Amino acid sequence: MADTAIIVEGARKKYGGKAGKNALDGLDLTVAAGTVHGVLGPNGAGKTTLVRILSTLLRPDSGRVEVAGHDVVRQAYEVRLRIGLLGQHAALDEELDGRQNLEMFGRLHHLGGRRAG
């Protein structure tokens, strides 16, 4: 759907094998394009797991997960081209300005000087 930014249907993720803990147990979520949403819940509710799946850092065990019309497992590269992710703690060097921080992170990710800046 072109007017849908995020679709999650029956997403499941378990840690620790068969006897492990369900982090997501059949989660359904739809987020319309152009809207802002927050994910709230107590510790252990699966918030971080959901964000990691949406950002392609973690694969769901099952279910359908799409971001911007792209499957997070089969089309991870396409998803990454369309999203940005910032954790709750900015890992910036406060002695550097914005461009210098971008260049530093680009170099850490093995980008050449021109691509890093």
N, CA, C and O atoms as a printed pandas DataFrame, in Angstrom:
     atom_number atom_name residue_name chain_id  residue_number  x_coord  y_coord  z_coord
0              1         N          MET        A               1    0.838   -1.192    0.000
1              2        CA          MET        A               1    0.000    0.000    0.000
2              3         C          MET        A               1    0.877    1.248    0.000
3              4         O          MET        A               1    1.756    1.375    0.852
4              5         N          ALA        A               2    0.663    2.147   -0.911
5              6        CA          ALA        A               2    1.473    3.352   -1.027
6              7         C          ALA        A               2    1.275    4.294    0.150
7              8         O          ALA        A               2    2.177    5.070    0.467
8              9         N          ASP        A               3    0.122    4.250    0.803
9             10        CA          ASP        A               3   -0.140    5.157    1.918
10            11         C          ASP        A               3    0.227    4.543    3.266
11            12         O          ASP        A               3   -0.146    5.075    4.312
12            13         N          THR        A               4    0.958    3.421    3.249
13            14        CA          THR        A               4    1.367    2.757    4.472
14            15         C          THR        A               4    2.888    2.756    4.569
15            16         O          THR        A               4    3.569    2.298    3.651
16            17         N          ALA        A               5    3.422    3.265    5.675
17            18        CA          ALA        A               5    4.866    3.306    5.876
18            19         C          ALA        A               5    5.388    1.999    6.455
19            20         O          ALA        A               5    6.453    1.521    6.063
20            21         N          ILE        A               6    4.633    1.418    7.394
21            22        CA          ILE        A               6    5.062    0.197    8.077
22            23         C          ILE        A               6    3.889   -0.775    8.152
23            24         O          ILE        A               6    2.774   -0.405    8.519
24            25         N          ILE        A               7    4.169   -2.019    7.798
25            26        CA          ILE        A               7    3.196   -3.095    7.964
26            27         C          ILE        A               7    3.882   -4.230    8.714
27            28         O          ILE        A               7    4.921   -4.730    8.283
28            29         N          VAL        A               8    3.302   -4.629    9.829
29            30        CA          VAL        A               8    3.802   -5.775   10.588
30            31         C          VAL        A               8    2.603   -6.693   10.797
31            32         O          VAL        A               8    1.591   -6.281   11.364
32            33         N          GLU        A               9    2.718   -7.924   10.345
33            34        CA          GLU        A               9    1.634   -8.896   10.501
34            35         C          GLU        A               9    2.183  -10.181   11.096
35            36         O          GLU        A               9    2.992  -10.867   10.472
36            37         N          GLY        A              10    1.746  -10.501   12.290
37            38        CA          GLY        A              10    2.116  -11.757   12.929
38            39         C          GLY        A              10    3.595  -11.921   13.203
39            40         O          GLY        A              10    4.111  -13.038   13.163
40            41         N          ALA        A              11    4.285  -10.834   13.480
41            42        CA          ALA        A              11    5.735  -10.904   13.704
42            43         C          ALA        A              11    6.045  -11.635   15.006
43            44         O          ALA        A              11    5.464  -11.369   16.058
44            45         N          ARG        A              12    6.982  -12.561   14.888
45            46        CA          ARG        A              12    7.419  -13.331   16.052
46            47         C          ARG        A              12    8.938  -13.338   16.105
47            48         O          ARG        A              12    9.622  -13.437   15.087
48            49         N          LYS        A              13    9.440  -13.229   17.330
49            50        CA          LYS        A              13   10.884  -13.342   17.574
50            51         C          LYS        A              13   11.070  -13.922   18.958
51            52         O          LYS        A              13   10.524  -13.420   19.941
52            53         N          LYS        A              14   11.852  -14.991   19.019
53            54        CA          LYS        A              14   12.124  -15.659   20.287
54            55         C          LYS        A              14   13.629  -15.694   20.489
55            56         O          LYS        A              14   14.391  -15.929   19.551
56            57         N          TYR        A              15   14.045  -15.458   21.723
57            58        CA          TYR        A              15   15.454  -15.557   22.093
58            59         C          TYR        A              15   15.640  -16.778   22.983
59            60         O          TYR        A              15   14.820  -17.043   23.862
60            61         N          GLY        A              16   16.718  -17.520   22.755
61            62        CA          GLY        A              16   17.039  -18.627   23.641
62            63         C          GLY        A              16   16.499  -19.978   23.222
63            64         O          GLY        A              16   16.328  -20.848   24.076
64            65         N          GLY        A              17   16.225  -20.192   21.952
65            66        CA          GLY        A              17   15.777  -21.497   21.485
66            67         C          GLY        A              17   14.338  -21.801   21.846
67            68         O          GLY        A              17   13.563  -20.901   22.171
68            69         N          LYS        A              18   13.980  -23.100   21.786
69            70        CA          LYS        A              18   12.590  -23.520   22.002
70            71         C          LYS        A              18   12.054  -23.134   23.370
71            72         O          LYS        A              18   10.892  -22.749   23.498
72            73         N          ALA        A              19   12.883  -23.233   24.380
73            74        CA          ALA        A              19   12.430  -22.913   25.738
74            75         C          ALA        A              19   12.669  -21.450   26.087
75            76         O          ALA        A              19   12.491  -21.041   27.235
76            77         N          GLY        A              20   13.074  -20.663   25.094
77            78        CA          GLY        A              20   13.431  -19.271   25.338
78            79         C          GLY        A              20   12.237  -18.356   25.562
79            80         O          GLY        A              20   11.109  -18.801   25.775
80            81         N          LYS        A              21   12.526  -17.067   25.507
81            82        CA          LYS        A              21   11.530  -16.037   25.785
82            83         C          LYS        A              21   11.045  -15.413   24.483
83            84         O          LYS        A              21   11.841  -15.071   23.608
84            85         N          ASN        A              22    9.723  -15.271   24.370
85            86        CA          ASN        A              22    9.143  -14.563   23.223
86            87         C          ASN        A              22    9.331  -13.064   23.419
87            88         O          ASN        A              22    8.840  -12.488   24.390
88            89         N          ALA        A              23   10.043  -12.444   22.492
89            90        CA          ALA        A              23   10.170  -10.984   22.524
90            91         C          ALA        A              23    8.997  -10.368   21.765
91            92         O          ALA        A              23    8.441   -9.354   22.185
92            93         N          LEU        A              24    8.628  -10.985   20.649
93            94        CA          LEU        A              24    7.434  -10.613   19.893
94            95         C          LEU        A              24    6.638  -11.887   19.668
95            96         O          LEU        A              24    7.193  -12.904   19.252
96            97         N          ASP        A              25    5.358  -11.838   19.937
97            98        CA          ASP        A              25    4.531  -13.040   19.857
98            99         C          ASP        A              25    3.280  -12.759   19.028
99           100         O          ASP        A              25    2.171  -12.678   19.557
100          101         N          GLY        A              26    3.482  -12.610   17.706
101          102        CA          GLY        A              26    2.358  -12.362   16.817
102          103         C          GLY        A              26    1.953  -10.909   16.734
103          104         O          GLY        A              26    0.763  -10.599   16.675
104          105         N          LEU        A              27    2.927  -10.010   16.728
105          106        CA          LEU        A              27    2.659   -8.571   16.700
106          107         C          LEU        A              27    2.069   -8.141   15.364
107          108         O          LEU        A              27    2.562   -8.532   14.307
108          109         N          ASP        A              28    1.016   -7.338   15.415
109          110        CA          ASP        A              28    0.427   -6.685   14.246
110          111         C          ASP        A              28    0.515   -5.178   14.451
111          112         O          ASP        A              28    0.200   -4.671   15.528
112          113         N          LEU        A              29    0.944   -4.465   13.411
113          114        CA          LEU        A              29    1.075   -3.015   13.497
114          115         C          LEU        A              29    0.995   -2.448   12.094
115          116         O          LEU        A              29    1.611   -2.974   11.167
116          117         N          THR        A              30    0.233   -1.370   11.937
117          118        CA          THR        A              30    0.188   -0.645   10.674
118          119         C          THR        A              30    0.391    0.829   10.983
119          120         O          THR        A              30   -0.282    1.393   11.846
120          121         N          VAL        A              31    1.322    1.446   10.273
121          122        CA          VAL        A              31    1.612    2.866   10.451
122          123         C          VAL        A              31    1.412    3.550    9.106
123          124         O          VAL        A              31    2.061    3.203    8.119
124          125         N          ALA        A              32    0.524    4.508    9.077
125          126        CA          ALA        A              32    0.253    5.245    7.843
126          127         C          ALA        A              32    1.425    6.167    7.498
127          128         O          ALA        A              32    2.086    6.709    8.383
128          129         N          ALA        A              33    1.662    6.330    6.220
129          130        CA          ALA        A              33    2.702    7.250    5.755
130          131         C          ALA        A              33    2.372    8.661    6.226
131          132         O          ALA        A              33    1.210    9.064    6.271
132          133         N          GLY        A              34    3.414    9.398    6.572
133          134        CA          GLY        A              34    3.245   10.787    6.972
134          135         C          GLY        A              34    2.784   10.989    8.400
135          136         O          GLY        A              34    2.438   12.107    8.783
136          137         N          THR        A              35    2.771    9.937    9.192
137          138        CA          THR        A              35    2.361   10.052   10.592
138          139         C          THR        A              35    3.552    9.794   11.504
139          140         O          THR        A              35    4.582    9.278   11.071
140          141         N          VAL        A              36    3.398   10.158   12.763
141          142        CA          VAL        A              36    4.425    9.935   13.773
142          143         C          VAL        A              36    3.845    9.008   14.825
143          144         O          VAL        A              36    2.730    9.220   15.302
144          145         N          HIS        A              37    4.598    7.981   15.186
145          146        CA          HIS        A              37    4.147    7.017   16.184
146          147         C          HIS        A              37    5.231    6.801   17.219
147          148         O          HIS        A              37    6.419    6.920   16.920
148          149         N          GLY        A              38    4.826    6.486   18.425
149          150        CA          GLY        A              38    5.744    6.099   19.486
150          151         C          GLY        A              38    5.454    4.661   19.863
151          152         O          GLY        A              38    4.318    4.197   19.755
152          153         N          VAL        A              39    6.481    3.957   20.306
153          154        CA          VAL        A              39    6.324    2.589   20.774
154          155         C          VAL        A              39    6.632    2.602   22.256
155          156         O          VAL        A              39    7.767    2.846   22.668
156          157         N          LEU        A              40    5.606    2.336   23.055
157          158        CA          LEU        A              40    5.739    2.399   24.504
158          159         C          LEU        A              40    5.496    1.035   25.123
159          160         O          LEU        A              40    4.732    0.232   24.588
160          161         N          GLY        A              41    6.135    0.777   26.232
161          162        CA          GLY        A              41    5.914   -0.460   26.955
162          163         C          GLY        A              41    6.980   -0.657   28.009
163          164         O          GLY        A              41    8.007    0.021   27.998
164          165         N          PRO        A              42    6.740   -1.572   28.908
165          166        CA          PRO        A              42    7.718   -1.824   29.974
166          167         C          PRO        A              42    8.964   -2.525   29.436
167          168         O          PRO        A              42    8.974   -3.009   28.304
168          169         N          ASN        A              43   10.004   -2.574   30.250
169          170        CA          ASN        A              43   11.209   -3.316   29.882
170          171         C          ASN        A              43   10.827   -4.748   29.527
171          172         O          ASN        A              43   10.029   -5.379   30.219
172          173         N          GLY        A              44   11.399   -5.244   28.453
173          174        CA          GLY        A              44   11.135   -6.612   28.036
174          175         C          GLY        A              44    9.898   -6.783   27.178
175          176         O          GLY        A              44    9.532   -7.911   26.847
176          177         N          ALA        A              45    9.247   -5.691   26.809
177          178        CA          ALA        A              45    8.004   -5.782   26.023
178          179         C          ALA        A              45    8.257   -6.030   24.535
179          180         O          ALA        A              45    7.324   -6.364   23.804
180          181         N          GLY        A              46    9.504   -5.873   24.071
181          182        CA          GLY        A              46    9.818   -6.115   22.669
182          183         C          GLY        A              46   10.037   -4.867   21.839
183          184         O          GLY        A              46   10.136   -4.955   20.615
184          185         N          LYS        A              47   10.115   -3.713   22.467
185          186        CA          LYS        A              47   10.285   -2.455   21.721
186          187         C          LYS        A              47   11.584   -2.448   20.917
187          188         O          LYS        A              47   11.575   -2.161   19.720
188          189         N          THR        A              48   12.684   -2.759   21.565
189          190        CA          THR        A              48   13.979   -2.751   20.887
190          191         C          THR        A              48   14.028   -3.823   19.821
191          192         O          THR        A              48   14.574   -3.592   18.742
192          193         N          THR        A              49   13.473   -4.983   20.094
193          194        CA          THR        A              49   13.420   -6.052   19.092
194          195         C          THR        A              49   12.660   -5.580   17.860
195          196         O          THR        A              49   13.102   -5.817   16.735
196          197         N          LEU        A              50   11.526   -4.918   18.053
197          198        CA          LEU        A              50   10.755   -4.401   16.932
198          199         C          LEU        A              50   11.571   -3.405   16.115
199          200         O          LEU        A              50   11.605   -3.499   14.888
200          201         N          VAL        A              51   12.223   -2.458   16.772
201          202        CA          VAL        A              51   13.019   -1.459   16.056
202          203         C          VAL        A              51   14.158   -2.131   15.299
203          204         O          VAL        A              51   14.456   -1.742   14.170
204          205         N          ARG        A              52   14.790   -3.119   15.889
205          206        CA          ARG        A              52   15.878   -3.826   15.204
206          207         C          ARG        A              52   15.373   -4.574   13.976
207          208         O          ARG        A              52   16.060   -4.630   12.957
208          209         N          ILE        A              53   14.188   -5.144   14.066
209          210        CA          ILE        A              53   13.607   -5.820   12.907
210          211         C          ILE        A              53   13.238   -4.813   11.831
211          212         O          ILE        A              53   13.541   -5.026   10.657
212          213         N          LEU        A              54   12.590   -3.719   12.212
213          214        CA          LEU        A              54   12.192   -2.700   11.236
214          215         C          LEU        A              54   13.396   -2.092   10.522
215          216         O          LEU        A              54   13.297   -1.701    9.359
216          217         N          SER        A              55   14.526   -2.013   11.211
217          218        CA          SER        A              55   15.722   -1.406   10.632
218          219         C          SER        A              55   16.652   -2.435    9.987
219          220         O          SER        A              55   17.767   -2.089    9.598
220          221         N          THR        A              56   16.221   -3.674    9.867
221          222        CA          THR        A              56   16.930   -4.783    9.214
222          223         C          THR        A              56   18.146   -5.266    9.993
223          224         O          THR        A              56   18.974   -5.996    9.448
224          225         N          LEU        A              57   18.267   -4.877   11.244
225          226        CA          LEU        A              57   19.398   -5.335   12.053
226          227         C          LEU        A              57   19.160   -6.726   12.627
227          228         O          LEU        A              57   20.098   -7.383   13.079
228          229         N          LEU        A              58   17.913   -7.176   12.609
229          230        CA          LEU        A              58   17.524   -8.462   13.168
230          231         C          LEU        A              58   16.419   -9.034   12.294
231          232         O          LEU        A              58   15.563   -8.293   11.810
232          233         N          ARG        A              59   16.430  -10.332   12.090
233          234        CA          ARG        A              59   15.389  -10.985   11.278
234          235         C          ARG        A              59   14.283  -11.505   12.181
235          236         O          ARG        A              59   14.557  -12.078   13.236
236          237         N          PRO        A              60   13.040  -11.309   11.777
237          238        CA          PRO        A              60   11.952  -11.935   12.541
238          239         C          PRO        A              60   11.994  -13.451   12.328
239          240         O          PRO        A              60   12.453  -13.921   11.288
240          241         N          ASP        A              61   11.520  -14.202   13.305
241          242        CA          ASP        A              61   11.433  -15.654   13.138
242          243         C          ASP        A              61   10.314  -16.005   12.161
243          244         O          ASP        A              61   10.424  -16.969   11.403
244          245         N          SER        A              62    9.253  -15.232   12.181
245          246        CA          SER        A              62    8.141  -15.431   11.254
246          247         C          SER        A              62    7.313  -14.161   11.188
247          248         O          SER        A              62    7.516  -13.227   11.964
248          249         N          GLY        A              63    6.380  -14.141   10.250
249          250        CA          GLY        A              63    5.520  -12.980   10.061
250          251         C          GLY        A              63    5.959  -12.156    8.870
251          252         O          GLY        A              63    6.988  -12.418    8.248
252          253         N          ARG        A              64    5.162  -11.168    8.575
253          254        CA          ARG        A              64    5.417  -10.255    7.452
254          255         C          ARG        A              64    5.766   -8.891    8.018
255          256         O          ARG        A              64    5.029   -8.349    8.841
256          257         N          VAL        A              65    6.890   -8.333    7.579
257          258        CA          VAL        A              65    7.315   -7.004    8.027
258          259         C          VAL        A              65    7.790   -6.228    6.808
259          260         O          VAL        A              65    8.724   -6.640    6.120
260          261         N          GLU        A              66    7.138   -5.099    6.549
261          262        CA          GLU        A              66    7.510   -4.242    5.430
262          263         C          GLU        A              66    7.697   -2.807    5.912
263          264         O          GLU        A              66    6.978   -2.321    6.785
264          265         N          VAL        A              67    8.673   -2.157    5.323
265          266        CA          VAL        A              67    8.924   -0.737    5.569
266          267         C          VAL        A              67    8.988   -0.066    4.206
267          268         O          VAL        A              67    9.757   -0.481    3.339
268          269         N          ALA        A              68    8.190    0.960    4.018
269          270        CA          ALA        A              68    8.146    1.704    2.753
270          271         C          ALA        A              68    7.901    0.764    1.571
271          272         O          ALA        A              68    8.453    0.960    0.488
272          273         N          GLY        A              69    7.076   -0.250    1.788
273          274        CA          GLY        A              69    6.725   -1.174    0.721
274          275         C          GLY        A              69    7.742   -2.261    0.436
275          276         O          GLY        A              69    7.598   -2.997   -0.540
276          277         N          HIS        A              70    8.775   -2.379    1.271
277          278        CA          HIS        A              70    9.836   -3.358    1.046
278          279         C          HIS        A              70    9.935   -4.319    2.219
279          280         O          HIS        A              70    9.891   -3.909    3.379
280          281         N          ASP        A              71   10.069   -5.602    1.904
281          282        CA          ASP        A              71   10.199   -6.642    2.910
282          283         C          ASP        A              71   11.555   -6.502    3.618
283          284         O          ASP        A              71   12.592   -6.408    2.961
284          285         N          VAL        A              72   11.546   -6.488    4.950
285          286        CA          VAL        A              72   12.778   -6.246    5.705
286          287         C          VAL        A              72   13.786   -7.389    5.601
287          288         O          VAL        A              72   14.970   -7.189    5.873
288          289         N          VAL        A              73   13.341   -8.575    5.215
289          290        CA          VAL        A              73   14.259   -9.701    5.058
290          291         C          VAL        A              73   14.726   -9.804    3.608
291          292         O          VAL        A              73   15.930   -9.814    3.354
292          293         N          ARG        A              74   13.815   -9.878    2.671
293          294        CA          ARG        A              74   14.163  -10.079    1.260
294          295         C          ARG        A              74   14.701   -8.826    0.583
295          296         O          ARG        A              74   15.453   -8.922   -0.388
296          297         N          GLN        A              75   14.325   -7.647    1.085
297          298        CA          GLN        A              75   14.727   -6.388    0.452
298          299         C          GLN        A              75   15.381   -5.448    1.462
299          300         O          GLN        A              75   15.107   -4.248    1.480
300          301         N          ALA        A              76   16.244   -6.009    2.298
301          302        CA          ALA        A              76   16.865   -5.231    3.374
302          303         C          ALA        A              76   17.604   -3.993    2.852
303          304         O          ALA        A              76   17.516   -2.921    3.451
304          305         N          TYR        A              77   18.320   -4.136    1.756
305          306        CA          TYR        A              77   19.060   -2.999    1.204
306          307         C          TYR        A              77   18.112   -1.866    0.822
307          308         O          TYR        A              77   18.398   -0.700    1.098
308          309         N          GLU        A              78   16.995   -2.195    0.196
309          310        CA          GLU        A              78   16.015   -1.177   -0.198
310          311         C          GLU        A              78   15.429   -0.484    1.032
311          312         O          GLU        A              78   15.191    0.724    1.012
312          313         N          VAL        A              79   15.198   -1.244    2.098
313          314        CA          VAL        A              79   14.701   -0.641    3.344
314          315         C          VAL        A              79   15.735    0.327    3.884
315          316         O          VAL        A              79   15.401    1.453    4.254
316          317         N          ARG        A              80   16.986   -0.101    3.931
317          318        CA          ARG        A              80   18.055    0.748    4.490
318          319         C          ARG        A              80   18.228    2.047    3.723
319          320         O          ARG        A              80   18.597    3.068    4.304
320          321         N          LEU        A              81   17.967    2.016    2.426
321          322        CA          LEU        A              81   18.068    3.245    1.634
322          323         C          LEU        A              81   17.000    4.267    2.022
323          324         O          LEU        A              81   17.150    5.459    1.755
324          325         N          ARG        A              82   15.933    3.801    2.646
325          326        CA          ARG        A              82   14.774    4.666    2.909
326          327         C          ARG        A              82   14.598    5.063    4.370
327          328         O          ARG        A              82   13.683    5.822    4.688
328          329         N          ILE        A              83   15.435    4.577    5.250
329          330        CA          ILE        A              83   15.253    4.867    6.672
330          331         C          ILE        A              83   16.487    5.520    7.272
331          332         O          ILE        A              83   17.568    5.506    6.683
332          333         N          GLY        A              84   16.307    6.083    8.439
333          334        CA          GLY        A              84   17.391    6.551    9.278
334          335         C          GLY        A              84   17.110    6.051   10.678
335          336         O          GLY        A              84   15.951    5.927   11.074
336          337         N          LEU        A              85   18.144    5.767   11.422
337          338        CA          LEU        A              85   17.966    5.239   12.770
338          339         C          LEU        A              85   18.960    5.909   13.694
339          340         O          LEU        A              85   20.154    5.973   13.405
340          341         N          LEU        A              86   18.457    6.401   14.799
341          342        CA          LEU        A              86   19.301    7.015   15.811
342          343         C          LEU        A              86   18.895    6.450   17.151
343          344         O          LEU        A              86   17.727    6.525   17.531
344          345         N          GLY        A              87   19.840    5.887   17.867
345          346        CA          GLY        A              87   19.567    5.333   19.189
346          347         C          GLY        A              87   19.333    6.430   20.214
347          348         O          GLY        A              87   19.469    7.617   19.915
348          349         N          GLN        A              88   18.982    6.024   21.414
349          350        CA          GLN        A              88   18.665    7.016   22.439
350          351         C          GLN        A              88   19.898    7.759   22.928
351          352         O          GLN        A              88   19.780    8.852   23.481
352          353         N          HIS        A              89   21.075    7.185   22.733
353          354        CA          HIS        A              89   22.311    7.853   23.129
354          355         C          HIS        A              89   23.084    8.202   21.875
355          356         O          HIS        A              89   23.566    7.316   21.169
356          357         N          ALA        A              90   23.203    9.477   21.602
357          358        CA          ALA        A              90   23.956    9.905   20.422
358          359         C          ALA        A              90   25.438    9.653   20.668
359          360         O          ALA        A              90   25.996   10.122   21.659
360          361         N          ALA        A              91   26.061    8.928   19.782
361          362        CA          ALA        A              91   27.478    8.596   19.929
362          363         C          ALA        A              91   28.304    9.595   19.131
363          364         O          ALA        A              91   28.973    9.234   18.162
364          365         N          LEU        A              92   28.249   10.841   19.547
365          366        CA          LEU        A              92   28.970   11.895   18.849
366          367         C          LEU        A              92   30.147   12.371   19.672
367          368         O          LEU        A              92   30.129   12.311   20.902
368          369         N          ASP        A              93   31.153   12.837   18.995
369          370        CA          ASP        A              93   32.277   13.466   19.656
370          371         C          ASP        A              93   31.926   14.939   19.817
371          372         O          ASP        A              93   31.832   15.668   18.830
372          373         N          GLU        A              94   31.735   15.369   21.028
373          374        CA          GLU        A              94   31.282   16.743   21.291
374          375         C          GLU        A              94   32.319   17.789   20.921
375          376         O          GLU        A              94   31.998   18.975   20.849
376          377         N          GLU        A              95   33.559   17.370   20.685
377          378        CA          GLU        A              95   34.605   18.307   20.289
378          379         C          GLU        A              95   34.566   18.598   18.789
379          380         O          GLU        A              95   35.219   19.528   18.318
380          381         N          LEU        A              96   33.796   17.797   18.038
381          382        CA          LEU        A              96   33.730   17.957   16.587
382          383         C          LEU        A              96   32.411   18.606   16.187
383          384         O          LEU        A              96   31.406   18.470   16.885
384          385         N          ASP        A              97   32.420   19.315   15.054
385          386        CA          ASP        A              97   31.165   19.856   14.559
386          387         C          ASP        A              97   30.402   18.762   13.792
387          388         O          ASP        A              97   30.882   17.633   13.686
388          389         N          GLY        A              98   29.238   19.089   13.269
389          390        CA          GLY        A              98   28.395   18.104   12.610
390          391         C          GLY        A              98   29.073   17.415   11.439
391          392         O          GLY        A              98   29.042   16.188   11.338
392          393         N          ARG        A              99   29.685   18.192   10.555
393          394        CA          ARG        A              99   30.350   17.613    9.388
394          395         C          ARG        A              99   31.507   16.715    9.819
395          396         O          ARG        A              99   31.692   15.637    9.255
396          397         N          GLN        A             100   32.282   17.141   10.803
397          398        CA          GLN        A             100   33.416   16.341   11.261
398          399         C          GLN        A             100   32.939   15.003   11.854
399          400         O          GLN        A             100   33.587   13.974   11.664
400          401         N          ASN        A             101   31.804   15.021   12.572
401          402        CA          ASN        A             101   31.251   13.782   13.100
402          403         C          ASN        A             101   30.827   12.854   11.964
403          404         O          ASN        A             101   31.091   11.652   12.014
404          405         N          LEU        A             102   30.170   13.408   10.939
405          406        CA          LEU        A             102   29.769   12.590    9.796
406          407         C          LEU        A             102   30.985   11.978    9.091
407          408         O          LEU        A             102   30.969   10.807    8.713
408          409         N          GLU        A             103   32.024   12.774    8.923
409          410        CA          GLU        A             103   33.239   12.271    8.286
410          411         C          GLU        A             103   33.872   11.166    9.117
411          412         O          GLU        A             103   34.331   10.164    8.570
412          413         N          MET        A             104   33.899   11.343   10.440
413          414        CA          MET        A             104   34.476   10.330   11.317
414          415         C          MET        A             104   33.708    9.005   11.177
415          416         O          MET        A             104   34.323    7.948   11.031
416          417         N          PHE        A             105   32.372    9.057   11.221
417          418        CA          PHE        A             105   31.584    7.836   11.109
418          419         C          PHE        A             105   31.706    7.221    9.721
419          420         O          PHE        A             105   31.729    5.998    9.581
420          421         N          GLY        A             106   31.783    8.067    8.692
421          422        CA          GLY        A             106   31.992    7.550    7.345
422          423         C          GLY        A             106   33.305    6.802    7.234
423          424         O          GLY        A             106   33.369    5.741    6.613
424          425         N          ARG        A             107   34.329    7.335    7.817
425          426        CA          ARG        A             107   35.632    6.655    7.778
426          427         C          ARG        A             107   35.598    5.368    8.599
427          428         O          ARG        A             107   36.211    4.374    8.209
428          429         N          LEU        A             108   34.897    5.372    9.720
429          430        CA          LEU        A             108   34.763    4.153   10.521
430          431         C          LEU        A             108   34.066    3.045    9.732
431          432         O          LEU        A             108   34.296    1.859    9.971
432          433         N          HIS        A             109   33.203    3.452    8.780
433          434        CA          HIS        A             109   32.506    2.488    7.942
434          435         C          HIS        A             109   33.202    2.295    6.597
435          436         O          HIS        A             109   32.594    1.849    5.624
436          437         N          HIS        A             110   34.499    2.642    6.564
437          438        CA          HIS        A             110   35.384    2.403    5.419
438          439         C          HIS        A             110   34.952    3.131    4.157
439          440         O          HIS        A             110   35.160    2.631    3.051
440          441         N          LEU        A             111   34.356    4.303    4.309
441          442        CA          LEU        A             111   34.065    5.147    3.152
442          443         C          LEU        A             111   35.279    6.008    2.879
443          444         O          LEU        A             111   35.974    6.404    3.815
444          445         N          GLY        A             112   35.546    6.302    1.645
445          446        CA          GLY        A             112   36.650    7.186    1.317
446          447         C          GLY        A             112   36.349    8.607    1.807
447          448         O          GLY        A             112   35.212    8.915    2.163
448          449         N          GLY        A             113   37.354    9.454    1.821
449          450        CA          GLY        A             113   37.190   10.821    2.311
450          451         C          GLY        A             113   36.079   11.591    1.635
451          452         O          GLY        A             113   35.322   12.297    2.301
452          453         N          ARG        A             114   35.963   11.467    0.304
453          454        CA          ARG        A             114   34.905   12.182   -0.428
454          455         C          ARG        A             114   33.528   11.673   -0.059
455          456         O          ARG        A             114   32.612   12.471    0.139
456          457         N          ARG        A             115   33.355   10.331    0.039
457          458        CA          ARG        A             115   32.052    9.746    0.378
458          459         C          ARG        A             115   31.716    9.965    1.846
459          460         O          ARG        A             115   30.541   10.061    2.201
460          461         N          ALA        A             116   32.726   10.044    2.703
461          462        CA          ALA        A             116   32.477   10.239    4.143
462          463         C          ALA        A             116   31.998   11.642    4.422
463          464         O          ALA        A             116   31.262   11.851    5.386
464          465         N          GLY        A             117   32.384   12.606    3.622
465          466        CA          GLY        A             117   32.025   14.000    3.873
466          467         C          GLY        A             117   30.850   14.387    3.086
467          468         O          GLY        A             117   30.400   15.530    3.168
